[in-house]
């Protein structure tokens, strides 16, 4: 049962990051009035690292929403 809860939480985290990137894109990406990209700042190193380690997630966010993930530690 513990594994199921971890998988559900993992899926929920990815879904939330995707939803936030979509909302940011809809609100802030409007060329030529704005830049053609936006940033999604994740405030903790652990959260930032977790998102970076998800296969294909950051590429998807950049490709679909023109949103780049950033955090407190530059990588």
ABEGO torsion letter per residue (X at the ends): XAAAAAAAAAAAAAAAAAAAAAAAAAAABBOAABBABBBBBBABAAAAAAAAABBGAAAAAAAAAGBBBBBABBX
